[in-house]
Amino acid sequence: MVRKVFELDGHEEGSISPCTKDGSIDCYGKPAIKARTGGWRSASLLLVNQLLVALAFTGVEVNLVLFAKLVLRQSNAESANTFSRWMGTTYCFSLIGAFLSDSYLGRYLTCIIFQVVFNIGLVLLSLSTHFLLLKPQGCGKIGFLCEPHTPFQVAILYISIYLIALGNGAADPALATFGADQFDEEEPKEEKSKTLFYSYFYVALNLGSLVAETVLAYIETSGNWILGFWICSGCGCFSFLVFMTGTLRYRHMKTSQNPISRFAQVIVSSVKKIKFQMPANGEGLYEIQEGDDSSGRRMLHTNGLRFLDRAAIISINEKNKLQDKSQIPNPWQLCTVTQVEEVKCILRLLPVWFCTIFSSVVFIQMLSLFVEQGSTMNRKFYKFQIPPASMTAFDIISTSAFIMLFDVLIVPIYVKVMKRSPKLPSELKRIGIGLAFTIIALVVAGLVERKRLEFASKDGKETSSLSIFWQIPQYVLVGVAEAFVYVAQMNFFTSQAPDGLKSLGMGLSMSSSALGSYVANTILIVVMKITTRNGQPGWVSPNLNEGHLDRFFFLSASLTAINLVFYVVCARRYKVIEFEKREEGNNEEVVI
C-alpha cells in the first residue's frame, strides 16, 4: 500500500513519508498525504474566497458612514459612532469564531457556518434597502436625504448589518489560519510558503477592498445603493461556492480542548499549591506527551511568571497516582508544563496586543473621518465626481504594492547586489515601525484639514474648494502603516500562540481592531462632550467648516505617540516562546 502511494506521488520520492509531519489530516480524518492535499492549490481557493468576501464586506463597510447620513439622516458624529460600534463588534466576533474553531467546530466548519450567516445578512440588507429604506425614490444621494424611517425599518437594517458583522468577523480568523494549515511547517519549503501566505492573504483582502472602494463606492455614492448591495450579495454567494470546491483537498488540524477550562485549571491548581516551594529552573515539574495528540508540541519551560509553575508541582499523593498508571491525575490539581506555558504565553501576548489598539484607531478614523473630510472637498476630476470613499484606494494600492514589491522585488535585488540575505526586522519591530507611520499619517491629516479650512466656503455650506487629492499623502501613509502592522500582527500572534490556539492568536490580532473601534468611538464622544460646551459646535461638528477636525487628528496623533512609547517597552520585555520539536516528543513519557 505504501509503495502505491509513493508511485502516485512521484515527486515525493526520497521523502521519509508521503504524509505531512505537522499532524494535519484530510477530509476523511486520515493523515494528510502531501501530494493530494494542501499546498498552493488549496490555499489559492481560500485566497480567492477571501478576495470576494472582502469585496462584499467592504462594499457595505466603505460607505456605511454616508449611508447613515443620507439614508438614516444621522449627523457626522452620530454616523461616525455608528460605524465605529459596528466595526468594533465585527472584530469582537473574531474572538468568538476563533474560540469555536479551535475548541469545537474546527476551522473548516467555522468558515462554512459563518459565511452562510454572512450571506444571509447581505441578502437581508439588499432586500431591506430595496423595499423599505430608499423613500422617496431617488433619495440617498449627497444633498438628497431620505424620509425618516419607522423603528421596524431601522431594526431590520441593524439586524442585517450585524449579521454581516457576525458572519465576517467570526469566519475571518478561522479562514486565515485554515489557509496557513495548508502548509506543513515541518517542511522547510512549505514553512516559507506558510509565512508568505499571510502576506498574500492580506493582499487578497486589499484587492477585494480596492474594487469595492472604487467601483462599488461610485455606484453607491451615486445613489444606486440597491445595485451596490446586490452586487455584494452576489460576490458573497460566489465566494462560498469557491470555498466549497476545495473540500476534498483541504488539510485540517484537530481541535484542542476548551482553552478556558485549561487556563482555569492552571489558575486553580497554582492557587491550591500556594504554600509549595518553587523548584529551581523548573526542575521536577510534571510533563507528559500524549501519544494520541501528535498535533500538539510540548512547550519548553520558561522562568517568567513563576507563580504559575506551582500548578505543575507534583505532590506526594499525585506522585503515587502517577506511579500507579491505572489512575489519571486530576487536571484541577496537577497541570503539565505545556499547559502552564500556554497560560504564560497568552498573558505575555496581552501587553503587545493592547499596544496595537491605537494603530486600529487610525484605520477606523480613515474609514470614517477621512471619508467625511473628503466629502466636503472639491471632488471634481475632469467630468467625474470622485466618491470620497474611493480615496481609500490609495491606501489599498500602497499597502498591496509595498507587500508585493518587498517580497518579489526589494529582497531579491538586495540578495543579488549584496550576495547575502538581508537581516529583516522582526515582527515586533515591524509593528513598531507601522505605529510610527500612523502618527505621521494623523499629523498630515491634521495639516490637510487646516488647509481645507482655508478654502472653506463662506456661505454656510459644508464645502471647500480644496481638491480631494490633497488627501492622497495621508492615505498612502496609512497604507504603509498597515503593510507593516497587520501582516506582522498576523505572523506574530499565530507563531507565538500554542499549537491548539492558532485561531485564537489570529483572533487576538483581529480583535485589537475591535478595541480600536471602541477607543475611537470613546475618544470622539469625550472630545465632543468637552468641545460642545457653552454652545460651541465642537471639533467634529455637523458642519465640518464650523469645527476643528484638525485638532482632533493632532490629539489622536499625540495619544498614538504615547502608545508607541509603551509598545517599545512591552516589545523589549517580550520573550519568544520555544517549542519542542515534534520528532523529540513522539514517545509517551512522564517527567517527574
C-alpha positions in Angstrom: 0.0 0.0 0.0 2.9 2.4 0.9 4.6 1.5 -2.4 1.4 2.5 -4.3 1.3 5.9 -2.5 4.9 6.6 -3.5 4.2 5.7 -7.1 1.2 8.0 -7.2 3.3 10.8 -5.6 6.4 10.6 -7.7 7.8 13.9 -6.8 7.8 12.8 -3.1 10.4 10.1 -3.9 13.2 10.4 -1.3 10.8 11.6 1.4 10.6 9.7 4.6 6.8 9.7 4.5 4.2 10.7 1.9 2.2 12.2 4.8 2.6 15.6 6.4 4.7 15.9 9.6 2.6 18.5 11.4 -0.3 16.2 12.3 -2.7 17.5 9.8 -5.5 15.2 8.5 -7.6 15.1 5.3 -11.4 15.4 5.0 -11.8 11.7 6.0 -9.9 12.1 9.2 -6.8 10.2 8.0 -3.2 11.6 7.9 -3.0 14.1 5.1 -0.9 13.0 2.0 1.3 15.8 0.8 0.7 15.5 -2.9 -3.1 15.1 -2.7 -3.9 17.7 -0.1 -3.0 21.3 0.9 -0.3 23.4 -0.8 -1.0 26.4 -3.0 -3.8 24.6 -4.9 -5.9 24.6 -1.8 -4.6 27.9 -0.4 -5.4 29.7 -3.8 -9.0 28.8 -3.4 -9.0 30.3 0.1 -7.3 33.5 -1.3 -10.0 33.9 -4.0 -12.6 33.3 -1.3 -11.1 36.0 0.9 -10.9 38.4 -2.1 -14.6 38.0 -2.8 -15.6 38.1 0.8 -13.6 41.3 1.3 -15.2 42.8 -1.8 -18.7 42.0 -0.4 -17.9 43.2 3.1 -16.1 46.4 2.1 -18.9 47.2 -0.3 -21.1 47.7 2.8 -18.3 49.0 5.1 -16.8 51.7 2.9 -20.0 53.8 2.5 -21.7 52.9 5.8 -20.9 56.4 7.2 -22.5 58.1 4.1 -25.5 55.6 4.2 -26.1 56.5 7.8 -26.0 60.3 7.0 -28.0 60.2 3.7 -30.5 57.4 4.4 -30.8 57.3 8.2 -30.4 61.1 8.5 -27.7 60.9 11.1 -25.2 63.7 11.9 -21.4 63.5 11.3 -20.6 62.4 14.8 -23.6 60.0 15.0 -22.7 58.3 11.7 -19.0 58.0 12.8 -20.1 56.4 16.1 -22.5 54.1 14.3 -19.6 53.0 12.1 -17.1 52.6 14.9 -19.5 50.5 17.0 -20.3 48.3 14.0 -16.6 47.8 13.1 -15.8 47.1 16.7 -18.5 44.5 17.0 -17.3 42.9 13.8 -13.8 42.4 15.2 -15.1 41.3 18.6 -16.9 38.4 16.8 -13.4 37.3 15.6 -12.6 36.1 19.2 -15.9 34.1 19.2 -15.1 32.5 15.9 -11.5 31.7 16.9 -12.7 30.1 20.2 -15.2 27.9 18.4 -12.8 26.9 15.6 -10.0 25.9 18.0 -12.1 24.1 20.5 -15.3 22.6 18.9 -16.1 23.2 15.3 -12.7 23.2 13.6 -11.7 25.8 11.1 -13.4 24.4 8.1 -16.8 24.1 9.7 -16.5 27.5 11.3 -15.9 29.1 7.9 -18.9 27.3 6.4 -21.4 28.2 9.2 -20.4 31.9 9.5 -20.1 32.5 5.7 -23.7 31.3 5.5 -24.6 33.8 8.2 -22.6 36.5 6.3 -24.6 35.8 3.1 -27.9 35.9 4.9 -27.0 39.3 6.3 -26.1 40.6 2.8 -29.3 39.4 1.2 -31.4 40.9 4.1 -29.6 44.2 3.7 -30.3 44.2 0.0 -34.0 43.4 0.5 -34.5 46.0 3.2 -32.8 48.7 1.2 -34.7 47.7 -1.9 -38.2 47.7 -0.3 -38.1 49.7 2.9 -35.4 52.4 3.2 -35.0 54.3 0.0 -38.1 56.6 0.1 -38.8 58.8 -1.7 -37.4 57.3 -4.9 -34.0 58.7 -5.8 -33.0 59.6 -2.3 -29.8 58.6 -0.7 -27.6 60.9 -2.8 -25.4 63.7 -1.5 -27.8 66.6 -1.0 -31.0 64.5 -1.1 -31.8 62.9 2.2 -34.4 60.1 2.6 -37.5 60.3 4.7 -37.4 59.4 8.4 -37.9 55.6 9.0 -40.1 53.6 11.4 -38.4 51.7 14.3 -39.2 48.5 12.5 -37.4 49.5 9.3 -34.3 50.7 11.3 -34.4 47.4 13.3 -34.3 45.3 10.1 -31.4 47.4 8.8 -29.4 46.9 12.1 -30.2 43.2 12.2 -28.8 42.8 8.6 -25.6 44.7 9.2 -24.9 42.9 12.4 -25.4 39.6 10.8 -22.8 40.7 8.3 -20.6 41.7 11.2 -21.1 38.3 12.8 -20.5 36.3 9.6 -17.4 38.2 8.5 -15.9 38.7 12.0 -16.2 35.1 13.2 -15.1 33.5 10.0 -12.0 35.7 9.4 -9.5 34.3 11.9 -10.6 30.7 11.1 -10.1 31.4 7.3 -6.7 32.9 7.7 -5.5 30.1 10.0 -7.1 27.5 7.8 -5.2 28.8 4.8 -1.9 28.6 6.8 -2.8 25.0 7.8 -2.5 24.0 4.1 1.3 24.2 4.5 3.4 21.8 6.6 5.6 23.9 8.9 7.9 20.9 9.4 9.0 21.1 5.7 11.4 24.0 5.0 9.8 24.9 1.6 6.2 24.8 2.9 7.2 26.7 6.1 8.3 29.6 3.9 5.0 29.3 1.9 3.1 29.4 5.2 4.7 32.7 6.2 4.2 34.1 2.7 0.5 33.1 2.8 -0.3 35.7 5.4 1.1 38.4 3.1 -0.9 37.2 0.2 -4.0 36.8 2.4 -3.8 40.5 3.3 -3.1 41.4 -0.4 -6.3 39.4 -1.4 -8.2 41.3 1.3 -6.9 44.6 -0.1 -7.6 43.8 -3.8 -11.2 42.9 -2.9 -11.5 46.1 -1.0 -9.9 48.1 -3.9 -12.7 47.0 -6.2 -15.3 47.8 -3.6 -13.8 51.2 -2.7 -13.7 52.3 -6.4 -16.4 50.6 -8.4 -19.0 49.9 -5.6 -18.3 53.2 -3.9 -19.0 55.1 -7.1 -22.2 53.2 -7.6 -23.4 53.7 -4.0 -22.4 57.4 -3.8 -24.4 58.0 -6.9 -27.5 56.8 -5.0 -27.6 53.3 -6.5 -27.5 51.6 -3.1 -29.7 48.8 -4.2 -27.5 47.8 -7.1 -24.4 48.1 -4.9 -25.7 45.9 -2.2 -27.0 43.2 -4.6 -23.5 43.0 -6.1 -22.2 42.5 -2.6 -24.7 39.7 -2.1 -23.7 38.0 -5.4 -20.0 38.2 -4.6 -20.7 36.7 -1.1 -22.6 33.7 -2.5 -20.0 33.1 -5.2 -17.2 33.2 -2.6 -18.9 30.5 -0.7 -19.1 28.2 -3.8 -15.4 28.8 -4.4 -14.6 27.7 -0.8 -16.7 24.6 -1.1 -14.9 23.4 -4.3 -11.7 22.7 -2.3 -13.4 20.5 0.3 -11.7 17.2 -0.7 -8.2 18.8 -0.9 -8.1 20.8 2.3 -5.9 19.8 5.2 -7.3 20.1 8.7 -5.9 20.4 12.2 -7.5 18.6 15.1 -9.4 20.7 17.6 -8.0 21.1 21.0 -9.5 21.2 24.5 -11.5 24.2 25.7 -8.8 26.8 26.4 -11.0 28.5 29.1 -11.1 25.3 31.2 -7.4 24.6 30.6 -6.5 28.2 31.7 -8.8 27.9 34.7 -7.2 24.6 35.7 -3.7 26.2 35.8 -5.0 29.2 38.0 -6.9 26.9 40.4 -4.1 24.4 40.7 -1.5 27.2 41.3 -3.6 28.8 44.0 -4.2 25.4 45.8 -0.4 24.9 45.9 0.4 28.5 47.0 2.4 27.2 50.0 4.5 24.8 47.9 8.2 25.8 47.5 9.1 26.7 43.9 11.7 24.4 42.3 14.8 26.0 40.8 14.7 26.3 36.9 11.6 24.3 36.6 13.2 21.0 37.7 10.8 18.2 38.7 7.7 19.8 37.2 5.1 17.5 35.6 5.1 17.0 31.8 3.6 14.3 29.5 3.4 13.9 25.8 0.1 12.3 24.9 0.7 9.8 22.1 -2.7 10.3 20.6 -2.2 14.1 20.1 0.6 14.3 17.7 -0.5 17.7 16.5 0.4 19.3 19.8 4.0 20.1 20.7 5.5 20.5 24.2 6.3 24.0 25.2 9.6 24.4 26.9 9.6 25.8 30.5 10.4 29.5 30.9 11.3 31.3 34.1 8.9 34.2 33.8 5.5 34.3 35.7 6.9 31.6 38.0 3.9 31.7 40.4 2.0 29.7 37.8 4.6 26.9 37.9 3.1 25.7 41.1 0.3 24.1 39.0 2.9 21.6 37.7 4.5 20.7 41.1 3.9 17.1 41.9 2.7 16.4 45.4 3.2 13.1 47.2 -0.3 11.9 46.5 0.0 12.8 42.9 3.3 11.1 42.6 1.7 7.9 43.9 -1.1 8.2 41.3 1.5 8.7 38.5 3.3 5.5 39.6 0.0 3.7 39.5 -0.6 4.0 35.8 -4.2 3.0 36.2 -5.0 6.3 37.8 -5.1 9.7 35.9 -4.1 12.9 37.7 -6.9 15.4 38.4 -6.3 18.3 36.0 -7.6 20.8 38.5 -4.8 19.7 40.9 -1.9 18.9 38.6 -1.2 20.5 35.2 1.6 19.8 32.7 4.4 22.3 32.0 2.9 22.8 28.5 -0.4 23.7 29.9 1.2 26.2 32.3 3.3 27.7 29.4 0.1 28.1 27.4 -1.3 30.4 30.0 2.1 32.3 30.3 2.1 32.6 26.5 -1.3 34.3 26.3 -0.5 36.6 29.3 2.7 37.7 27.6 0.9 38.4 24.4 -1.7 40.7 26.1 0.5 43.8 26.6 1.7 43.7 23.0 -1.9 43.2 21.8 -3.1 46.1 23.9 -0.5 48.4 22.4 -1.6 47.6 18.9 -5.0 49.1 19.6 -4.1 52.6 18.7 -3.0 51.6 15.2 -6.5 50.4 14.7 -7.9 53.8 15.9 -6.2 55.4 12.9 -7.5 52.8 10.5 -11.0 53.3 11.8 -10.7 57.1 11.5 -9.5 56.6 7.9 -12.8 54.8 7.1 -15.0 57.4 8.9 -13.5 60.8 9.5 -11.2 60.7 6.4 -14.3 60.0 4.3 -16.3 62.8 6.0 -13.4 65.1 5.4 -13.2 64.1 1.7 -17.0 64.6 1.2 -16.6 68.3 1.9 -13.7 68.9 -0.5 -13.7 69.6 -4.3 -14.3 66.1 -5.8 -14.2 67.0 -9.4 -11.8 65.2 -11.8 -12.5 66.2 -15.3 -16.2 65.4 -15.8 -16.4 62.9 -12.9 -17.3 63.4 -9.2 -14.9 61.2 -7.1 -16.7 59.4 -4.3 -14.9 60.3 -1.1 -14.8 56.6 0.0 -12.9 55.8 -3.2 -9.8 57.7 -1.9 -9.1 54.7 0.3 -8.0 53.1 -2.9 -4.7 54.9 -2.4 -4.4 53.2 1.0 -5.0 49.8 -0.6 -2.7 50.3 -3.5 0.2 51.5 -1.3 -0.4 48.6 1.1 -0.5 45.9 -1.6 2.3 47.4 -3.6 4.6 47.6 -0.6 3.9 44.0 0.4 4.3 42.6 -3.1 7.3 44.6 -4.1 9.1 43.9 -0.8 8.9 40.1 -1.3 9.1 40.0 -5.1 11.5 42.9 -5.9 13.2 44.5 -3.0 14.6 41.4 -1.2 15.7 39.6 -4.5 17.6 42.8 -5.6 19.2 43.1 -2.2 20.4 39.4 -2.3 21.7 39.8 -5.9 23.7 43.0 -5.1 24.9 42.2 -1.6 25.4 38.4 -2.2 23.7 37.6 1.1 20.2 37.5 2.5 19.1 40.7 4.3 18.5 40.7 8.1 14.8 41.6 8.1 13.2 43.3 11.1 11.3 41.0 13.4 7.5 41.1 13.6 7.7 43.2 16.8 10.0 45.8 15.1 7.7 46.0 12.1 4.7 46.7 14.2 6.6 49.5 15.9 7.6 51.0 12.5 3.9 50.8 11.5 2.8 52.6 14.6 5.3 55.4 13.8 3.8 55.7 10.3 0.3 56.1 11.8 1.5 59.1 13.9 2.8 60.7 10.7 -0.4 60.0 8.9 -2.5 61.7 11.5 -0.3 64.7 11.6 -0.5 65.0 7.8 -4.3 64.6 8.0 -4.4 67.5 10.5 -2.4 69.7 8.3 -4.6 68.9 5.3 -7.6 69.8 7.3 -6.2 73.2 8.2 -5.5 73.7 4.5 -9.1 72.7 3.7 -10.5 75.2 6.2 -8.6 78.0 4.5 -10.5 77.2 1.3 -13.9 76.6 3.1 -17.0 78.2 1.6 -18.2 81.3 3.4 -21.9 80.8 2.7 -22.5 78.3 5.4 -22.4 75.2 3.2 -20.2 72.3 4.2 -17.9 72.6 1.2 -14.3 73.6 0.4 -12.7 74.4 -2.9 -9.5 72.4 -1.9 -9.1 69.4 -4.1 -9.7 66.0 -2.6 -6.4 64.8 -4.0 -4.7 66.6 -1.1 -5.8 63.5 0.9 -3.5 61.2 -1.0 -0.5 61.5 1.3 -2.4 60.6 4.4 -4.0 57.6 2.7 -0.6 56.4 1.4 1.0 56.8 4.9 -1.8 54.8 6.4 -1.4 52.1 3.7 2.3 51.8 4.5 1.5 51.6 8.2 -1.0 48.8 7.5 1.6 46.9 5.5 3.9 46.9 8.5 1.4 46.4 11.3 -1.3 44.0 10.0 0.9 41.4 8.3 3.4 41.4 11.2 0.5 41.1 13.6 -0.9 38.0 11.9 2.5 36.3 11.7 3.4 37.3 15.3 0.2 36.3 17.1 -0.2 33.0 15.2 3.5 32.0 15.6 3.5 32.9 19.3 0.2 31.1 20.1 0.3 27.5 21.3 -0.4 24.8 18.7 -4.1 24.3 19.7 -4.8 28.0 19.8 -3.6 29.3 16.4 -7.1 30.7 15.5 -7.2 32.4 18.9 -3.9 34.0 18.1 -5.3 35.3 14.9 -8.5 36.3 16.7 -6.3 38.4 19.1 -4.7 40.1 16.1 -8.0 41.0 14.6 -9.8 41.9 17.9 -7.3 44.7 18.5 -9.2 46.4 15.7 -12.4 45.9 17.8 -11.0 47.7 20.8 -9.5 50.3 18.4 -13.0 50.9 17.1 -14.4 51.4 20.6 -11.5 53.5 21.6 -12.0 55.7 18.6 -15.7 55.9 19.5 -15.0 56.8 23.1 -12.4 59.4 22.2 -14.9 61.0 19.8 -17.7 61.1 22.4 -15.4 62.5 25.1 -14.0 65.2 22.8 -17.4 66.2 21.5 -18.8 66.4 25.1 -15.9 68.7 26.1 -15.8 70.8 22.9 -19.5 71.4 22.6 -19.8 73.3 26.0 -21.2 76.8 26.0 -23.0 76.3 22.7 -19.8 75.6 20.7 -20.2 73.4 17.6 -17.4 71.0 18.7 -14.3 69.8 16.9 -16.3 67.3 14.8 -19.3 69.4 14.2 -22.3 68.7 11.9 -20.8 71.2 9.6 -17.1 70.5 9.5 -16.3 74.0 8.3 -17.5 75.2 11.7 -15.4 72.7 13.7 -11.8 71.8 14.2 -11.2 68.3 12.8 -7.5 69.2 12.6 -7.3 69.4 16.4 -8.9 66.0 16.7 -6.3 64.5 14.4 -3.5 66.1 16.3 -4.9 64.8 19.6 -5.1 61.3 18.1 -1.5 61.6 16.9 -0.4 62.6 20.4 -2.2 59.6 22.0 -0.7 57.2 19.5 2.8 58.6 20.2 2.3 57.9 23.9 1.1 54.4 23.0 4.2 53.8 20.9 6.4 54.5 23.9 4.5 51.9 25.9 4.7 49.5 23.0 8.5 49.8 22.7 8.8 48.9 26.5 6.5 45.9 26.1 8.2 44.6 22.9 11.7 44.8 24.5 10.5 42.8 27.5 8.7 40.1 25.5 10.2 36.6 25.5 9.7 34.5 22.4 8.2 31.1 23.2 10.0 27.9 22.4 8.5 24.6 21.2 10.0 21.1 21.5 10.5 19.6 18.0 7.8 17.0 17.1 10.4 14.3 16.5 11.6 14.7 20.1 8.2 14.1 21.5 6.8 11.1 19.7 7.1 8.7 22.7 4.8 9.0 25.6 6.7 9.7 28.8 6.3 11.2 32.2 8.9 13.6 33.7 8.9 13.5 37.4 
